[in-house]
Amino acid sequence: MTLTYILVFIAAAFLLGFLRPVRWRQAALLVASVLAVYALQPSLPVRGLDFYLPTATLGLTVALWVLTTPRAERAWRANLWALALLVGLVVFLGLTRFLDLPLALTASRPPQFLRVITFLGISVLLILALAHWTFPGRLALAGAVILLLVLFVILKVPFLSLQVSLFLRSINEQSSATASALDLRWLGFSYIAFRLLHTVRDRQSGRLPIVSLAEFVIYVIFFPALSAGPIDRLERFVGDLRRPFQRSVEDIGEGGRRVLVGMFKKFAVADTLSLIALNEVNAAQVNGAIWGWILLYAYAFQIYYDFSGYTDIAIGLGRLMGFKLPENFNAPYLKPNLTQFWNNWHMTLTQWFRAYFFNPLTRALRSLQRPLPIPLIIFLTQFATMVLIGLWHGVTWNFVLWGVWHGLGLFVHNRWSEWVRPRLMNVSGHSQRLLQAGGVLLTFHYVALGWVFFVLPHPSLSWRFFQVLLGGG
């Protein structure tokens, strides 16, 4: 997200905050969020793909609303305006290939208009067929989960992304010589998939509230949180969306403060640190341990200020429009152990995995006819959860190793805390403060060393860099 678009979003959020009627507010938010899906999508070398992927985002979102909403609750007559608005916006964006706009609304020139209409028409027909022939039953919802996971795997596995890129290039009669896995950069799909999976799983368990099409689409592609979160829950978000909003001085002050803090974190701190932060190029060149640690420390703080900066901007923009998005960071590098670190780093991601993977897996293991030992259950659940979080970032060996690193760290901390807790009951306050400080220092360096796997692409390069850190040169 560039500074230009952040300034545009600030202006849009400020203006949207003046809207009082709920229907008009929803319509304006829908328009703003749809335009953001196209504007923020990165430009791609495969012809037309940076237009078709945002369109697929809208189509997939509408299809999931159909699948997660009982037939009797779809109320097409009441939701027709939202569907018509979505179609009209896609048509308008397709027509911008003939317009000279001062601010680009799409990453590149839209495809030929006949192709846009054809793609849109096929999408609408598929959604109507889905609405006619399906209902939120076990088979349909399971199919939705499988589809989302398949798309996720294709986008995250470099080999599969490359094969899809080669296929799309052949259809477009483009050269395959420069094909790359990066040709399939789908804006915000990781977060969109998590929001959609949340709605499917809650429908399967009977907890999902009934929402309108406009409410569902706005929730999934809400423009402040589109590309970097936080991951909100539908019932909480819709509560804010339905509530009549009258912006106060406090909303403007707090929203503006969070946006300014976020911009400072991102553009002043994170972007400056990125000049010396660890990356694939300098990791292969550095030979001295001191410089190695400087690169690592710079990356540790760069990723924090970059990510938390975007979160602050999203929360601030939401506050300007009457949305209290969930917090995502709470001074994670100042926590005295790895468990508390993960309870305060990317909190909405941790909570999502806890609700939809960790807790169900724990219950399943504890309900076995021959229950496993508690330490083994703790190891399996923590290890599997962290490996999955690693794979969510990318299906590579280094992300697996990053997940393993944190899974083992969490298990060791859990066992250590169980052993040491009764032995610290009579420790003096001064000693507890010293132990607290030591825990913060140890936890920070454990997390920082884990970033080596996260930022570097190959295990061999990671191993070389660890050698450099230890003075191996």
VEXDREN-2710 file (C-alpha; in Angstrom, 1 decimal):
% VEXDREN-2710
k/r/px/py/pz
1/MET/0.0/0.0/0.0
2/THR/1.7/3.2/-1.2
3/LEU/1.6/6.6/0.6
4/THR/-0.7/7.9/-2.1
5/TYR/-3.4/5.3/-1.5
6/ILE/-3.1/5.7/2.2
7/LEU/-3.9/9.4/1.8
8/VAL/-6.8/8.6/-0.5
9/PHE/-8.1/6.1/2.1
10/ILE/-7.8/8.7/4.9
11/ALA/-9.9/11.1/2.8
12/ALA/-12.4/8.4/2.0
13/ALA/-12.7/7.3/5.6
14/PHE/-13.2/10.8/6.8
15/LEU/-16.0/11.5/4.2
16/LEU/-17.7/8.1/4.9
17/GLY/-17.8/9.0/8.5
18/PHE/-20.4/11.7/7.7
19/LEU/-22.9/9.3/6.3
20/ARG/-25.8/8.6/8.8
21/PRO/-28.4/6.3/7.1
22/VAL/-27.2/2.7/7.4
23/ARG/-28.1/1.8/3.8
24/TRP/-26.2/4.7/2.3
25/ARG/-23.3/3.9/4.5
26/GLN/-23.2/0.3/3.4
27/ALA/-23.4/1.3/-0.2
28/ALA/-20.6/3.7/0.1
29/LEU/-18.4/1.2/2.0
30/LEU/-19.1/-1.4/-0.7
31/VAL/-18.1/0.9/-3.5
32/ALA/-14.9/2.0/-1.6
33/SER/-13.9/-1.5/-0.8
34/VAL/-14.5/-2.8/-4.3
35/LEU/-12.4/0.0/-5.8
36/ALA/-9.6/-0.8/-3.3
37/VAL/-9.6/-4.4/-4.3
38/TYR/-8.7/-3.4/-7.9
39/ALA/-6.5/-0.4/-7.0
40/LEU/-4.3/-2.3/-4.6
41/GLN/-3.8/-5.4/-6.7
42/PRO/-0.2/-5.5/-7.8
43/SER/0.5/-5.2/-11.5
44/LEU/1.2/-8.7/-13.0
45/PRO/3.1/-9.7/-16.2
46/VAL/0.3/-12.1/-17.3
47/ARG/-2.0/-10.1/-19.5
48/GLY/-5.2/-9.1/-17.8
49/LEU/-4.6/-11.2/-14.7
50/ASP/-4.4/-8.2/-12.4
51/PHE/-8.0/-7.4/-13.4
52/TYR/-9.3/-10.9/-13.3
53/LEU/-8.0/-11.8/-9.9
54/PRO/-9.9/-8.9/-8.1
55/THR/-13.0/-9.9/-10.1
56/ALA/-12.5/-13.5/-8.9
57/THR/-12.2/-12.1/-5.3
58/LEU/-15.7/-10.6/-5.7
59/GLY/-17.1/-13.7/-7.4
60/LEU/-15.7/-16.0/-4.7
61/THR/-17.0/-13.8/-1.9
62/VAL/-20.6/-13.7/-3.4
63/ALA/-20.5/-17.5/-4.0
64/LEU/-19.5/-18.1/-0.3
65/TRP/-22.3/-15.8/0.8
66/VAL/-24.7/-18.0/-1.2
67/LEU/-23.2/-21.2/0.3
68/THR/-23.3/-20.0/3.9
69/THR/-26.7/-18.5/3.8
70/PRO/-29.8/-20.7/4.0
71/ARG/-32.1/-20.4/1.0
72/ALA/-35.0/-19.0/3.0
73/GLU/-32.7/-16.2/4.3
74/ARG/-31.1/-15.1/1.0
75/ALA/-33.9/-12.6/0.3
76/TRP/-32.7/-11.9/-3.3
77/ARG/-35.2/-9.1/-3.7
78/ALA/-33.6/-7.2/-0.8
79/ASN/-30.1/-8.1/-1.8
80/LEU/-30.5/-7.4/-5.6
81/TRP/-29.2/-3.8/-5.2
82/ALA/-25.9/-5.1/-3.8
83/LEU/-25.4/-7.6/-6.6
84/ALA/-26.3/-5.0/-9.2
85/LEU/-23.9/-2.5/-7.7
86/LEU/-21.0/-5.1/-7.8
87/VAL/-21.7/-5.9/-11.4
88/GLY/-22.0/-2.2/-12.3
89/LEU/-18.6/-1.5/-10.6
90/VAL/-16.9/-4.2/-12.5
91/VAL/-18.4/-3.0/-15.8
92/PHE/-17.3/0.6/-14.9
93/LEU/-13.7/-0.5/-14.1
94/GLY/-13.6/-2.4/-17.4
95/LEU/-14.6/0.7/-19.2
96/THR/-11.8/2.7/-17.6
97/ARG/-9.5/1.3/-20.4
98/PHE/-11.1/4.1/-22.5
99/LEU/-10.8/6.8/-19.8
100/ASP/-7.8/8.9/-18.8
101/LEU/-8.3/9.1/-15.0
102/PRO/-5.9/11.1/-12.8
103/LEU/-5.7/8.2/-10.3
104/ALA/-5.4/4.7/-11.6
105/LEU/-8.2/2.5/-10.4
106/THR/-6.6/-0.7/-11.8
107/ALA/-3.1/-2.0/-11.7
108/SER/-2.8/-1.9/-15.5
109/ARG/-5.1/-1.2/-18.4
110/PRO/-8.2/-3.4/-18.1
111/PRO/-8.6/-6.3/-20.7
112/GLN/-10.7/-5.8/-23.8
113/PHE/-14.2/-5.0/-22.8
114/LEU/-15.8/-8.0/-24.5
115/ARG/-13.6/-10.3/-22.4
116/VAL/-14.6/-8.4/-19.2
117/ILE/-18.3/-8.8/-20.0
118/THR/-17.8/-12.5/-20.9
119/PHE/-15.8/-13.2/-17.7
120/LEU/-18.4/-11.3/-15.6
121/GLY/-21.3/-13.0/-17.4
122/ILE/-19.9/-16.5/-16.7
123/SER/-19.3/-15.6/-13.1
124/VAL/-22.9/-14.3/-12.6
125/LEU/-24.3/-17.5/-14.2
126/LEU/-22.2/-19.7/-12.0
127/ILE/-23.4/-17.9/-8.9
128/LEU/-27.0/-18.1/-10.0
129/ALA/-26.7/-21.8/-10.6
130/LEU/-25.0/-22.2/-7.2
131/ALA/-27.9/-20.3/-5.6
132/HIS/-30.5/-22.5/-7.4
133/TRP/-28.9/-25.9/-6.8
134/THR/-27.2/-25.6/-3.5
135/PHE/-27.9/-25.0/0.2
136/PRO/-25.6/-24.8/3.2
137/GLY/-25.4/-28.6/3.7
138/ARG/-22.4/-30.7/4.8
139/LEU/-21.3/-31.5/1.2
140/ALA/-21.5/-27.9/-0.1
141/LEU/-19.7/-26.5/2.9
142/ALA/-17.0/-29.2/2.8
143/GLY/-16.5/-28.4/-0.9
144/ALA/-16.1/-24.7/-0.1
145/VAL/-13.4/-25.5/2.4
146/ILE/-11.6/-27.7/-0.1
147/LEU/-11.8/-25.1/-2.8
148/LEU/-10.3/-22.4/-0.6
149/LEU/-7.5/-24.7/0.5
150/VAL/-6.7/-25.7/-3.0
151/LEU/-6.5/-22.1/-4.1
152/PHE/-4.3/-21.4/-1.1
153/VAL/-2.0/-24.2/-1.9
154/ILE/-1.7/-23.2/-5.5
155/LEU/-0.8/-19.7/-4.6
156/LYS/1.7/-20.7/-1.8
157/VAL/3.5/-23.6/-3.5
158/PRO/6.0/-22.0/-6.0
159/PHE/6.0/-25.0/-8.3
160/LEU/2.2/-25.0/-8.7
161/SER/2.1/-21.2/-9.1
162/LEU/4.7/-21.5/-11.9
163/GLN/2.7/-24.2/-13.7
164/VAL/-0.5/-22.0/-13.5
165/SER/1.5/-19.0/-14.8
166/LEU/2.8/-21.1/-17.7
167/PHE/-0.7/-22.2/-18.5
168/LEU/-2.1/-18.7/-18.4
169/ARG/0.8/-17.4/-20.6
170/SER/0.1/-20.1/-23.2
171/ILE/-3.6/-19.0/-23.3
172/ASN/-2.6/-15.4/-23.7
173/GLU/0.1/-16.3/-26.3
174/GLN/2.8/-14.8/-24.1
175/SER/6.4/-16.0/-23.8
176/SER/7.0/-18.6/-21.1
177/ALA/10.7/-17.8/-20.8
178/THR/10.1/-15.2/-18.1
179/ALA/7.3/-17.1/-16.2
180/SER/7.6/-17.0/-12.4
181/ALA/5.7/-18.1/-9.4
182/LEU/5.4/-14.4/-8.5
183/ASP/3.1/-14.0/-11.6
184/LEU/0.2/-15.1/-9.3
185/ARG/0.3/-12.4/-6.6
186/TRP/-3.4/-12.3/-5.5
187/LEU/-3.9/-9.3/-3.3
188/GLY/-4.9/-10.1/0.2
189/PHE/-6.0/-13.7/-0.6
190/SER/-4.4/-15.1/2.7
191/TYR/-6.6/-12.8/4.8
192/ILE/-9.6/-13.2/2.5
193/ALA/-9.4/-17.0/2.7
194/PHE/-9.2/-16.9/6.5
195/ARG/-12.3/-14.7/6.7
196/LEU/-14.2/-17.0/4.3
197/LEU/-13.0/-20.1/6.1
198/HIS/-14.2/-18.6/9.4
199/THR/-17.7/-18.1/7.9
200/VAL/-17.9/-21.6/6.5
201/ARG/-16.7/-23.2/9.8
202/ASP/-19.2/-21.1/11.8
203/ARG/-22.0/-22.1/9.4
204/GLN/-21.0/-25.8/9.9
205/SER/-21.3/-25.4/13.6
206/GLY/-24.5/-23.3/13.4
207/ARG/-22.9/-20.2/14.9
208/LEU/-22.9/-17.9/11.9
209/PRO/-25.3/-15.0/12.0
210/ILE/-27.5/-14.2/9.0
211/VAL/-26.2/-11.2/7.1
212/SER/-27.1/-9.5/3.9
213/LEU/-25.0/-9.8/0.7
214/ALA/-23.7/-6.2/1.1
215/GLU/-22.7/-6.8/4.8
216/PHE/-20.9/-10.1/3.9
217/VAL/-18.9/-8.5/1.0
218/ILE/-17.9/-5.5/3.0
219/TYR/-16.7/-7.7/5.8
220/VAL/-14.5/-9.8/3.5
221/ILE/-13.0/-6.9/1.5
222/PHE/-13.2/-4.1/4.0
223/PHE/-10.6/-1.7/2.5
224/PRO/-8.6/-0.7/5.6
225/ALA/-7.9/-4.3/6.5
226/LEU/-7.9/-5.8/3.0
227/SER/-4.2/-6.5/2.5
228/ALA/-2.7/-6.9/6.0
229/GLY/-5.5/-7.5/8.5
230/PRO/-6.4/-7.7/11.3
231/ILE/-8.6/-10.8/10.9
232/ASP/-12.0/-9.7/12.3
233/ARG/-15.0/-11.9/13.1
234/LEU/-18.2/-11.5/11.1
235/GLU/-20.6/-11.1/14.0
236/ARG/-18.4/-8.4/15.7
237/PHE/-17.8/-6.5/12.4
238/VAL/-21.5/-6.6/11.4
239/GLY/-22.5/-5.2/14.8
240/ASP/-20.4/-2.1/14.0
241/LEU/-21.7/-2.0/10.4
242/ARG/-25.4/-2.0/11.5
243/ARG/-25.0/0.4/14.4
244/PRO/-26.0/4.0/13.5
245/PHE/-22.8/6.0/13.7
246/GLN/-22.4/9.6/14.7
247/ARG/-18.7/10.5/14.7
248/SER/-17.4/12.2/17.8
249/VAL/-14.3/14.3/18.4
250/GLU/-12.9/11.3/20.3
251/ASP/-13.3/9.2/17.2
252/ILE/-11.5/11.7/15.0
253/GLY/-8.7/12.2/17.6
254/GLU/-8.1/8.5/18.2
255/GLY/-8.5/7.5/14.6
256/GLY/-6.2/10.2/13.4
257/ARG/-3.6/9.4/16.1
258/ARG/-3.5/5.7/15.1
259/VAL/-3.2/6.6/11.4
260/LEU/-0.3/9.0/12.1
261/VAL/1.4/6.6/14.4
262/GLY/1.0/3.8/11.8
263/MET/2.4/6.0/9.0
264/PHE/5.4/6.9/11.2
265/LYS/6.1/3.3/12.0
266/LYS/5.8/2.2/8.4
267/PHE/7.4/5.0/6.4
268/ALA/9.9/6.5/8.9
269/VAL/11.0/3.5/10.9
270/ALA/10.4/0.3/9.0
271/ASP/11.4/1.7/5.6
272/THR/14.6/3.1/7.0
273/LEU/15.4/-0.2/8.8
274/SER/14.8/-2.0/5.5
275/LEU/17.9/-0.4/4.1
276/ILE/20.1/-2.6/6.4
277/ALA/17.7/-5.4/7.4
278/LEU/18.5/-9.0/6.7
279/ASN/17.6/-10.2/3.2
280/GLU/18.6/-12.8/0.7
281/VAL/21.3/-10.6/-0.9
282/ASN/23.1/-9.3/2.2
283/ALA/22.8/-12.7/4.0
284/ALA/25.0/-14.2/1.2
285/GLN/27.6/-11.4/1.4
286/VAL/28.1/-10.7/5.1
287/ASN/31.0/-12.4/6.8
288/GLY/31.4/-10.8/10.2
289/ALA/29.3/-11.8/13.3
290/ILE/28.8/-8.1/14.4
291/TRP/27.4/-7.1/11.0
292/GLY/25.3/-10.3/11.0
293/TRP/23.7/-9.4/14.3
294/ILE/23.1/-5.8/13.1
295/LEU/21.3/-7.1/10.0
296/LEU/19.2/-9.5/12.1
297/TYR/18.2/-6.9/14.7
298/ALA/17.3/-4.5/11.9
299/TYR/15.0/-7.1/10.3
300/ALA/13.4/-8.0/13.7
301/PHE/12.4/-4.4/14.3
302/GLN/11.6/-3.7/10.6
303/ILE/9.1/-6.5/10.3
304/TYR/7.5/-5.4/13.6
305/TYR/7.2/-1.7/12.7
306/ASP/6.1/-2.5/9.2
307/PHE/3.3/-4.9/10.2
308/SER/2.1/-3.1/13.3
309/GLY/2.3/0.2/11.3
310/TYR/-0.2/-1.2/8.7
311/THR/-2.4/-2.5/11.6
312/ASP/-2.4/1.0/13.2
313/ILE/-3.4/2.6/9.9
314/ALA/-6.2/0.0/9.4
315/ILE/-7.5/0.5/13.0
316/GLY/-7.4/4.2/12.7
317/LEU/-9.2/4.3/9.4
318/GLY/-11.8/2.0/10.8
319/ARG/-12.3/4.2/13.9
320/LEU/-12.9/7.2/11.6
321/MET/-15.9/5.3/10.1
322/GLY/-17.2/3.8/13.3
323/PHE/-15.5/0.4/13.3
324/LYS/-13.4/-0.8/16.3
325/LEU/-11.2/-3.3/14.6
326/PRO/-9.4/-5.8/16.9
327/GLU/-5.9/-5.1/18.1
328/ASN/-3.1/-7.1/16.5
329/PHE/0.0/-6.2/18.5
330/ASN/0.7/-5.5/22.1
331/ALA/4.4/-4.9/22.7
332/PRO/5.3/-8.5/21.8
333/TYR/9.1/-8.0/22.1
334/LEU/8.7/-7.0/25.7
335/LYS/7.1/-10.3/26.8
336/PRO/9.0/-12.6/29.1
337/ASN/8.3/-15.9/27.3
338/LEU/7.3/-17.3/23.9
339/THR/3.7/-18.1/24.9
340/GLN/3.1/-14.5/25.8
341/PHE/4.9/-13.4/22.7
342/TRP/2.4/-15.3/20.5
343/ASN/-0.5/-14.0/22.6
344/ASN/0.6/-10.5/21.6
345/TRP/2.0/-10.8/18.1
346/HIS/-0.4/-10.9/15.2
347/MET/-3.1/-11.7/17.8
348/THR/-6.0/-12.2/15.4
349/LEU/-4.1/-14.8/13.5
350/THR/-3.2/-16.6/16.7
351/GLN/-6.8/-16.5/17.9
352/TRP/-8.0/-17.8/14.5
353/PHE/-5.7/-20.8/14.7
354/ARG/-6.6/-21.4/18.3
355/ALA/-10.4/-21.4/17.6
356/TYR/-10.4/-23.4/14.4
357/PHE/-7.4/-25.7/14.7
358/PHE/-5.6/-25.8/18.1
359/ASN/-8.7/-26.2/20.3
360/PRO/-10.5/-28.8/18.0
361/LEU/-7.4/-30.8/17.7
362/THR/-6.8/-30.7/21.5
363/ARG/-10.4/-31.9/22.1
364/ALA/-10.0/-34.6/19.5
365/LEU/-6.8/-36.0/21.1
366/ARG/-8.3/-35.8/24.6
367/SER/-11.4/-37.7/23.5
368/LEU/-9.6/-40.7/22.1
369/GLN/-10.5/-44.1/23.6
370/ARG/-7.0/-44.4/24.8
371/PRO/-6.1/-40.8/25.7
372/LEU/-2.5/-39.7/25.0
373/PRO/-0.3/-38.3/27.8
374/ILE/-1.0/-34.6/28.4
375/PRO/2.6/-33.6/27.5
376/LEU/2.4/-35.4/24.2
377/ILE/-1.0/-33.7/23.4
378/ILE/0.6/-30.4/24.2
379/PHE/3.6/-31.1/21.9
380/LEU/1.5/-32.3/19.0
381/THR/-1.0/-29.5/19.1
382/GLN/1.6/-26.7/19.5
383/PHE/3.9/-28.2/17.0
384/ALA/1.2/-28.7/14.4
385/THR/-0.3/-25.3/14.9
386/MET/3.0/-23.5/14.4
387/VAL/3.9/-25.5/11.4
388/LEU/0.5/-24.6/9.8
389/ILE/1.1/-20.9/10.6
390/GLY/4.5/-21.2/8.9
391/LEU/2.8/-22.9/5.8
392/TRP/0.2/-20.1/5.8
393/HIS/3.0/-17.7/5.0
394/GLY/4.4/-19.9/2.2
395/VAL/4.8/-23.6/1.4
396/THR/8.6/-23.8/1.5
397/TRP/11.1/-25.6/3.7
398/ASN/12.2/-22.5/5.4
399/PHE/8.6/-21.6/6.5
400/VAL/8.3/-25.2/7.8
401/LEU/11.5/-24.8/9.8
402/TRP/10.3/-21.4/11.2
403/GLY/7.1/-23.2/12.3
404/VAL/9.1/-26.1/13.8
405/TRP/11.4/-23.5/15.6
406/HIS/8.4/-21.9/17.3
407/GLY/6.5/-25.1/17.9
408/LEU/9.5/-26.6/19.8
409/GLY/10.1/-23.3/21.6
410/LEU/6.5/-23.2/22.9
411/PHE/6.6/-26.8/24.0
412/VAL/9.9/-26.3/25.9
413/HIS/8.5/-23.2/27.6
414/ASN/5.3/-25.0/28.6
415/ARG/7.3/-27.9/30.2
416/TRP/9.8/-25.5/31.8
417/SER/7.0/-23.3/33.3
418/GLU/5.3/-26.3/34.7
419/TRP/8.5/-27.4/36.4
420/VAL/9.7/-24.0/37.6
421/ARG/6.4/-22.4/38.8
422/PRO/6.2/-24.0/42.3
423/ARG/9.9/-23.3/42.8
424/LEU/9.4/-19.5/42.2
425/MET/6.6/-19.0/44.7
426/ASN/9.0/-17.7/47.4
427/VAL/11.3/-15.7/45.2
428/SER/11.7/-12.1/46.2
429/GLY/10.3/-9.2/44.1
430/HIS/13.8/-8.0/43.1
431/SER/14.7/-11.5/41.9
432/GLN/11.4/-11.8/40.0
433/ARG/12.1/-8.6/38.2
434/LEU/15.6/-9.9/37.2
435/LEU/14.0/-13.1/35.9
436/GLN/11.4/-11.1/34.0
437/ALA/14.1/-9.0/32.3
438/GLY/16.1/-12.2/31.5
439/GLY/13.0/-13.8/30.1
440/VAL/12.4/-10.7/27.8
441/LEU/15.9/-10.8/26.6
442/LEU/15.9/-14.6/26.0
443/THR/12.5/-14.5/24.2
444/PHE/13.4/-11.6/22.0
445/HIS/16.6/-13.4/20.8
446/TYR/14.8/-16.7/20.3
447/VAL/12.2/-14.9/18.1
448/ALA/14.9/-12.9/16.3
449/LEU/16.9/-16.1/15.4
450/GLY/13.6/-17.6/14.1
451/TRP/13.3/-14.7/11.7
452/VAL/16.4/-16.1/9.8
453/PHE/14.2/-19.0/8.6
454/PHE/11.3/-16.6/7.8
455/VAL/13.2/-14.0/5.7
456/LEU/15.7/-16.2/3.9
457/PRO/14.5/-18.5/1.0
458/HIS/16.6/-21.6/1.5
459/PRO/17.8/-23.8/4.5
460/SER/21.3/-23.7/3.2
461/LEU/21.5/-19.9/3.2
462/SER/19.9/-19.9/6.7
463/TRP/22.5/-22.3/8.0
464/ARG/25.3/-20.2/6.5
465/PHE/23.9/-17.1/8.2
466/PHE/23.7/-18.9/11.6
467/GLN/27.4/-19.8/11.2
468/VAL/28.1/-16.1/10.6
469/LEU/26.2/-15.1/13.7
470/LEU/28.3/-17.6/15.7
471/GLY/31.5/-16.2/14.3
472/GLY/32.0/-18.9/11.7
473/GLY/32.4/-16.5/8.8
END
